[in-house]
Amino acid sequence: MKRGIILLLTLGSLLLATCPPKTFDRPPNKVFKKAGWELRAWLTGRGTRSLGIWYRLFHNGKEVCPTDGNRTIVTPLGKLVYKENPTRFDWHGWTPVDDRNHMLFLY
């Protein structure tokens, strides 16, 4: 019971946190959906050495944002870690822990 309460409190704090501003002028390249969760991904610099993937996570239509103390979350989509990188390339946002998921965009 305690575990369930802690999980709900953690999820609640994630949903109430302020998201970093990042907008795109186009739809995502890929959207992963499962059980009310949605992970949207945008590619930048495709075909170059500066390839980047930007991820944004949503739960029941609301964006899930990181808090200072919680940058890892387990969802039906898998385990995700929030990454911030000052460069345009690399992975950004709620990144799947299993790096093989990144390869889905390259084929």
C-alpha positions in Angstrom: 0.0 0.0 0.0 2.8 2.4 0.9 4.5 1.7 -2.4 1.3 2.6 -4.3 1.0 5.9 -2.5 4.6 6.8 -3.1 4.2 6.0 -6.8 1.1 8.2 -7.0 2.8 11.1 -5.2 5.8 10.8 -7.5 3.7 10.7 -10.6 1.6 13.6 -9.3 4.8 15.7 -8.8 5.9 14.9 -12.3 2.7 16.0 -13.8 2.7 19.3 -11.9 6.3 20.3 -12.7 7.1 23.0 -15.3 8.3 21.7 -18.6 11.3 23.2 -20.4 10.1 25.3 -23.4 10.6 23.4 -26.7 8.4 23.8 -29.6 8.5 22.3 -33.1 7.0 23.7 -36.2 6.1 20.3 -37.5 4.5 17.1 -36.3 6.7 14.5 -34.5 8.5 12.0 -36.7 7.4 9.1 -34.5 4.8 8.6 -31.8 4.8 5.7 -29.4 1.4 5.0 -27.5 0.5 2.6 -24.8 -2.1 2.6 -22.0 -2.7 6.4 -21.9 1.0 7.2 -22.3 2.4 8.9 -25.4 6.1 9.5 -26.3 6.5 11.9 -29.2 9.9 12.1 -31.0 11.3 14.6 -33.4 14.5 14.1 -35.4 16.9 16.9 -36.1 19.9 16.8 -38.4 18.9 13.5 -40.0 21.6 12.1 -42.3 24.3 14.2 -40.7 26.8 13.7 -37.9 24.6 16.0 -35.8 21.6 13.7 -35.6 19.5 14.4 -32.6 16.2 13.1 -31.2 13.9 15.2 -29.0 11.4 13.4 -26.9 8.3 14.7 -25.1 6.2 12.5 -22.8 2.5 12.8 -22.2 0.1 11.0 -19.9 -3.6 11.2 -20.6 -3.0 14.2 -22.8 -0.9 16.2 -20.2 2.8 16.7 -20.6 5.0 14.9 -18.0 7.9 17.1 -16.9 10.9 16.3 -14.8 11.4 17.5 -11.3 14.8 18.1 -9.8 14.7 14.9 -7.7 13.1 12.6 -10.2 14.5 12.2 -13.7 13.6 8.5 -14.2 10.2 7.1 -14.8 8.8 3.6 -15.6 5.8 3.6 -17.9 4.1 0.9 -20.1 6.4 2.3 -22.8 9.4 1.2 -20.8 11.9 2.9 -18.5 12.6 6.5 -19.5 15.3 8.9 -18.3 15.1 12.7 -18.7 18.2 14.1 -20.5 19.1 17.7 -21.1 21.9 18.5 -23.6 22.9 22.0 -24.6 23.7 20.9 -28.2 21.2 20.3 -31.0 22.5 16.8 -31.5 22.3 13.8 -29.1 19.1 12.6 -27.3 16.9 15.1 -25.4 13.9 14.9 -23.1 12.4 11.6 -21.9 14.8 9.2 -23.5 14.2 5.4 -23.5 16.8 3.6 -21.4 17.1 0.9 -24.0 19.1 2.6 -26.7 17.9 0.2 -29.3 14.7 2.3 -29.4 16.7 5.2 -30.9 17.6 3.0 -33.9 13.9 2.8 -35.0 14.4 6.2 -36.6 17.4 5.2 -38.7 15.7 2.6 -40.8 
